Amino acid sequence: MNTKQPLALRLADRIDYHTEYDLELAGTGIDEQAAAELRRLHNVKLAFDEWIDKTEWVQSTGDARELGKHRADVMRERVERLHSENEWLRGVLAHVKATLPDDVLNGHLKTMIDSTLQRG
């Protein structure tokens, strides 16, 4: 038996192996259901572990306002705040472009503003 295999998968394999020889369980479907559930739970654990690994930065960069909130909620709030700030800054740039005379908006600055506003 492979001891490096996760416990849930080892148990599922043992259930599969032992129920082949257990006449009481034969044909009941209990063995297949239990083994399938263990494999499903193993996949859920893999997905959960990946989520935790990929969102650890949310925990390590949190501030007091975010204490006690779910990582997904913190991420959503941060993205919404960034979208709002981006929209406001783009409005400021559009206003600057519309109100400053062309001689003040030299070529490079005008190009940078136009490029930023075109990104949408």
Stockholm file with secondary structure:
# STOCKHOLM 1.0

chainA/1-120         MNTKQPLALRLADRIDYHTEYDLELAGTGIDEQAAAELRRLHNVKLAFDEWIDKTEWVQSTGDARELGKHRADVMRERVERLHSENEWLRGVLAHVKATLPDDVLNGHLKTMIDSTLQRG
#=GR chainA/1-120 SS CCTTSCHHHHHHHHHHHHHTSCTTTTTTSHHHHHHHHHHHHHHHHHHHHHHHHHTHHHHHTCCGGGTTCCHHHHHHHHHHHHHHHHHHHHHHHHHHHHHSCTTTSCHHHHHHHHHHHHTC
#=GC SS_cons         CCTTSCHHHHHHHHHHHHHTSCTTTTTTSHHHHHHHHHHHHHHHHHHHHHHHHHTHHHHHTCCGGGTTCCHHHHHHHHHHHHHHHHHHHHHHHHHHHHHSCTTTSCHHHHHHHHHHHHTC
//
